[in-house]
């Protein structure tokens, strides 16, 4: 829609001017329903240890960000104002995915499901495909290629002229953002366990990508792509410059929050391990000895996985067997 149908952008239109995207709405409703069902099922099966409410809130907040980015005034003006278009991109690739990841939907699915779904999910998580796409270098490479490729190439014109490509671009941002942040801030049962220093390094690597893209857009002397016509607001070139600033400053600010989040988690885990590390180590070794699991190392994090849980349950069953006369 051009300026003939949209009023000048402002706080009121951003809040009140909504557009309906049936596919996005359907997916959000389905995902929210499945997540709430899983949380209810876990609470029913384990009343003493229900699914954390704050994780549910984080996941639902991530879905809300997707709705705001695509259906609120932010989504209504994304074809008209480039700087609004950039805000939408930041919401989809840097805000919504971390919120969804912190909600731990895969872990919830593992807790709420039973066989054969439970076994199928576990096999999928151990598959080579998931192993490859969740490898941290793949995530940073995909993030770099997506940010640069969709803003500094002719792809932007294609997305502006083709609604299907534009919608696919939104999905691309969500997927790439999820894969990039998953091993860095998530605790899902994926293969890769990244140390905190490496997490911070990979988060720092993304900041020059946002800065480079923002600087190129903010310093260009020509309009590299065409937005829908409007008779209000900044000139097309000024619009591109403001959009570059949004990418540079906004991307750096969001990434700084991610870095602080990881740093605080590192500090918390360090304090916890210094206080209780010896006790946890003794517990792991003791359980391993009781269940006859010599392959469990003292520094392993696998004592509480499903295989050891099954072995421990078998050990308890042996204790409860009646003694033979």
C-alpha positions as CSV (number, residue, x, y, z in Angstrom):
1,X,0.0,0.0,0.0
2,X,1.3,3.5,-0.8
3,X,0.7,6.9,0.7
4,X,-2.7,7.2,-0.8
5,X,-4.0,4.5,1.6
6,X,-1.6,4.9,4.6
7,X,-1.5,8.1,6.7
8,X,1.9,9.5,7.8
9,X,3.7,7.2,10.1
10,X,3.4,7.9,13.8
11,X,2.8,6.3,17.2
12,X,-1.0,6.2,16.6
13,X,-0.9,4.4,13.2
14,X,1.9,2.1,14.5
15,X,-0.4,1.0,17.3
16,X,-3.8,1.1,15.6
17,X,-3.2,0.2,12.0
18,X,-3.1,-3.5,11.8
19,X,-3.2,-5.9,8.8
20,X,-4.4,-9.5,8.8
21,X,-1.9,-12.2,7.8
22,X,-3.9,-15.5,8.0
23,X,-0.8,-17.8,7.6
24,X,1.1,-16.0,10.4
25,X,-2.0,-15.9,12.6
26,X,-2.7,-19.6,12.1
27,X,0.9,-20.6,12.9
28,X,1.1,-18.5,16.0
29,X,-2.2,-19.8,17.3
30,X,-1.2,-23.4,16.7
31,X,2.2,-23.0,18.2
32,X,0.8,-21.2,21.3
33,X,-1.9,-23.9,21.7
34,X,0.6,-26.7,21.4
35,X,3.0,-25.1,23.9
36,X,0.3,-24.4,26.4
37,X,-0.9,-28.0,26.0
38,X,2.6,-29.3,26.7
39,X,3.0,-27.1,29.8
40,X,-0.4,-28.3,31.1
41,X,0.6,-32.0,30.4
42,X,3.9,-31.6,32.2
43,X,2.1,-30.0,35.2
44,X,-0.4,-32.9,35.2
45,X,2.3,-35.6,35.1
46,X,4.6,-33.9,37.5
47,X,2.6,-31.7,39.9
48,X,5.7,-31.1,42.1
49,X,7.7,-29.9,39.2
50,X,5.5,-28.0,36.7
51,X,6.8,-26.3,33.7
52,X,8.2,-22.9,34.7
53,X,5.7,-20.1,34.0
54,X,8.4,-17.7,33.1
55,X,9.5,-19.9,30.2
56,X,5.9,-20.0,29.0
57,X,5.8,-16.3,29.2
58,X,9.1,-16.0,27.1
59,X,7.8,-18.3,24.4
60,X,4.5,-16.5,24.1
61,X,6.3,-13.2,24.1
62,X,8.3,-14.4,21.1
63,X,5.1,-15.3,19.3
64,X,3.7,-11.8,20.1
65,X,6.8,-10.2,18.7
66,X,6.3,-12.1,15.4
67,X,2.7,-10.8,15.3
68,X,3.7,-7.2,16.0
69,X,6.5,-7.4,13.4
70,X,4.2,-8.7,10.6
71,X,0.7,-7.5,11.4
72,X,0.9,-4.3,13.5
73,X,1.8,-0.9,12.1
74,X,5.3,-2.1,11.8
75,X,4.2,-4.7,9.2
76,X,1.7,-2.3,7.6
77,X,4.4,0.3,6.7
78,X,7.3,-2.1,5.8
79,X,6.8,-1.6,2.1
80,X,6.6,2.2,2.5
81,X,9.4,3.2,4.9
82,X,12.8,1.5,4.8
83,X,13.7,2.4,8.4
84,X,10.5,0.7,9.5
85,X,11.4,-2.2,7.3
86,X,14.7,-2.5,9.2
87,X,12.9,-2.4,12.6
88,X,10.8,-5.3,11.4
89,X,13.9,-7.2,10.4
90,X,15.6,-6.7,13.8
91,X,12.4,-7.9,15.5
92,X,12.3,-11.1,13.4
93,X,16.0,-12.1,13.5
94,X,17.2,-10.7,16.9
95,X,14.3,-10.4,19.2
96,X,11.7,-13.1,18.5
97,X,14.1,-16.1,18.1
98,X,15.9,-15.6,21.5
99,X,12.6,-15.3,23.3
100,X,11.4,-18.6,21.6
101,X,14.7,-20.3,22.4
102,X,14.5,-19.3,26.1
103,X,11.1,-20.9,26.2
104,X,12.7,-24.2,25.4
105,X,9.9,-25.7,23.2
106,X,12.0,-28.8,22.3
107,X,12.7,-29.6,25.9
108,X,9.0,-29.1,26.7
109,X,8.1,-31.5,23.9
110,X,10.5,-34.1,25.2
111,X,8.9,-33.8,28.7
112,X,5.3,-33.8,27.5
113,X,5.4,-36.5,24.8
114,X,5.5,-40.3,25.0
115,X,6.5,-43.0,22.5
116,X,6.6,-43.2,19.6
117,X,6.7,-39.3,19.4
118,X,9.3,-39.1,22.1
119,X,11.7,-41.6,20.5
120,X,11.2,-39.9,17.1
121,X,12.1,-36.5,18.5
122,X,15.1,-37.9,20.2
123,X,16.3,-39.5,17.0
124,X,15.7,-36.3,15.1
125,X,17.8,-34.3,17.5
126,X,20.7,-36.8,17.1
127,X,20.4,-36.8,13.3
128,X,23.2,-35.5,11.0
129,X,21.0,-32.8,9.6
130,X,20.3,-31.3,13.1
131,X,23.9,-31.8,14.0
132,X,25.0,-29.8,10.9
133,X,22.6,-26.9,11.1
134,X,23.0,-26.3,14.8
135,X,26.8,-26.2,14.5
136,X,27.7,-22.7,15.7
137,X,29.9,-21.7,12.7
138,X,27.0,-22.6,10.4
139,X,24.8,-20.2,12.5
140,X,27.2,-17.3,12.3
141,X,27.7,-17.9,8.5
142,X,24.0,-18.0,7.9
143,X,23.5,-14.9,9.9
144,X,26.1,-13.0,8.0
145,X,24.9,-14.1,4.6
146,X,21.3,-13.3,5.5
147,X,22.0,-9.7,6.8
148,X,24.3,-8.8,4.0
149,X,22.6,-10.7,1.2
150,X,19.1,-9.3,1.9
151,X,20.2,-5.7,2.3
152,X,23.2,-5.0,0.1
153,X,22.2,-6.9,-3.0
154,X,19.4,-6.8,-5.5
155,X,17.4,-9.2,-3.4
156,X,15.9,-6.2,-1.6
157,X,14.2,-5.1,-4.9
158,X,12.9,-8.6,-5.5
159,X,11.4,-8.8,-2.0
160,X,9.7,-5.4,-2.5
161,X,8.2,-6.4,-5.8
162,X,7.1,-9.9,-4.9
163,X,4.9,-10.5,-1.9
164,X,5.7,-14.2,-1.7
165,X,9.4,-13.5,-1.6
166,X,8.8,-10.9,1.0
167,X,7.0,-13.3,3.2
168,X,9.7,-16.0,2.7
169,X,12.2,-13.4,3.8
170,X,10.4,-13.0,7.1
171,X,10.5,-16.8,7.6
172,X,14.2,-16.8,6.7
173,X,15.0,-14.3,9.4
174,X,13.2,-16.3,12.0
175,X,14.9,-19.6,11.1
176,X,18.4,-18.1,10.8
177,X,18.0,-16.1,14.0
178,X,16.8,-19.3,15.8
179,X,19.7,-21.4,14.5
180,X,22.3,-18.7,15.3
181,X,21.2,-18.0,18.9
182,X,20.2,-21.6,19.8
183,X,23.7,-22.9,20.8
184,X,24.7,-19.5,22.3
185,X,21.8,-18.8,24.7
186,X,19.7,-22.0,24.6
187,X,19.6,-25.0,26.8
188,X,17.9,-27.4,24.4
189,X,19.1,-31.0,24.1
190,X,21.2,-30.5,21.0
191,X,24.6,-32.0,20.4
192,X,26.8,-28.8,20.6
193,X,27.8,-27.6,24.0
194,X,29.5,-24.2,23.5
195,X,31.7,-22.8,26.3
196,X,30.8,-19.3,27.6
197,X,34.0,-17.6,26.2
198,X,33.1,-19.0,22.7
199,X,29.5,-17.9,23.1
200,X,30.7,-14.4,23.8
201,X,33.1,-14.5,20.9
202,X,30.4,-15.6,18.4
203,X,28.0,-12.9,19.7
204,X,30.7,-10.3,19.2
205,X,31.3,-11.5,15.6
206,X,27.8,-10.6,14.7
207,X,28.2,-6.9,15.7
208,X,30.6,-6.0,12.8
209,X,28.1,-7.6,10.4
210,X,25.3,-5.3,11.6
211,X,27.6,-2.3,11.8
212,X,29.0,-2.9,8.3
213,X,25.6,-3.2,6.7
214,X,24.4,-0.1,8.6
215,X,27.4,2.0,7.6
216,X,27.1,1.0,3.9
217,X,23.4,1.9,3.9
218,X,23.9,5.1,5.9
219,X,26.7,6.4,3.7
220,X,25.3,5.6,0.2
221,X,24.7,8.5,-2.1
222,X,22.0,6.8,-4.2
223,X,18.8,4.9,-3.4
224,X,19.7,1.3,-3.9
225,X,16.1,0.0,-4.0
226,X,12.6,1.2,-4.5
227,X,9.9,1.4,-1.8
228,X,6.2,2.1,-2.4
229,X,5.4,5.7,-3.3
230,X,4.5,8.1,-0.6
231,X,4.1,11.9,-0.4
232,X,5.0,12.3,3.3
233,X,8.0,11.5,5.5
234,X,11.7,11.6,4.7
235,X,13.1,11.6,1.2
236,X,13.9,8.1,-0.2
237,X,17.7,8.7,0.4
238,X,17.2,10.0,3.9
239,X,14.9,7.0,4.6
240,X,17.8,4.6,3.6
241,X,20.2,6.5,5.8
242,X,17.9,6.3,8.8
243,X,17.4,2.6,8.1
244,X,21.2,2.1,8.1
245,X,21.4,3.8,11.5
246,X,18.6,1.5,12.8
247,X,20.5,-1.5,11.7
248,X,23.8,-0.3,13.1
249,X,22.7,1.2,16.4
250,X,19.7,-1.1,17.0
251,X,21.5,-4.3,16.1
252,X,24.5,-3.3,18.3
253,X,22.1,-2.5,21.2
254,X,20.2,-5.8,21.0
255,X,23.5,-7.8,20.6
256,X,24.9,-6.0,23.7
257,X,21.8,-7.2,25.7
258,X,22.5,-10.8,24.4
259,X,26.1,-10.5,25.5
260,X,25.2,-9.3,28.9
261,X,22.7,-12.2,29.2
262,X,25.4,-14.7,28.4
263,X,27.9,-13.1,30.7
264,X,25.5,-13.0,33.7
265,X,24.6,-16.7,33.0
266,X,28.3,-17.5,33.0
267,X,28.8,-15.6,36.3
268,X,25.9,-17.5,37.9
269,X,27.1,-20.9,36.8
270,X,30.6,-20.1,38.0
271,X,29.4,-19.2,41.4
272,X,27.2,-22.3,41.6
273,X,30.0,-24.6,40.5
274,X,32.4,-23.1,43.0
275,X,29.9,-23.7,45.8
276,X,28.4,-27.0,44.9
277,X,30.8,-28.4,42.3
278,X,32.4,-31.0,44.6
279,X,29.0,-32.1,45.9
280,X,27.6,-32.5,42.3
281,X,30.8,-34.4,41.3
282,X,30.4,-36.8,44.2
283,X,26.7,-37.3,43.4
284,X,27.5,-38.2,39.7
285,X,30.2,-40.7,40.7
286,X,28.0,-42.3,43.3
287,X,25.1,-42.7,41.0
288,X,27.3,-44.1,38.3
289,X,28.7,-46.7,40.7
290,X,25.2,-47.7,41.9
291,X,23.9,-48.2,38.4
292,X,27.1,-49.9,37.2
293,X,27.7,-47.3,34.6
294,X,31.5,-47.1,34.4
295,X,31.5,-45.0,31.3
296,X,30.2,-42.0,33.1
297,X,33.0,-39.5,33.8
298,X,33.1,-37.3,36.8
299,X,32.9,-34.2,34.6
300,X,30.2,-35.6,32.4
301,X,26.8,-33.9,32.1
302,X,25.1,-37.2,31.1
303,X,24.2,-38.6,34.5
304,X,20.7,-37.2,34.3
305,X,20.0,-38.2,30.7
306,X,17.4,-40.8,29.8
307,X,19.8,-43.7,29.5
308,X,21.1,-43.2,33.0
309,X,17.6,-42.5,34.3
310,X,16.6,-45.9,33.0
311,X,19.6,-47.5,34.6
312,X,18.8,-45.8,37.9
313,X,15.2,-46.9,37.8
314,X,16.4,-50.5,37.1
315,X,18.7,-50.2,40.2
316,X,15.7,-49.1,42.3
317,X,13.7,-52.0,41.0
318,X,16.4,-54.4,42.0
319,X,16.3,-52.9,45.5
320,X,12.5,-53.4,45.7
321,X,12.5,-57.0,44.6
322,X,11.5,-59.4,47.4
323,X,14.3,-61.4,48.9
324,X,14.3,-65.1,47.9
325,X,13.8,-67.5,50.9
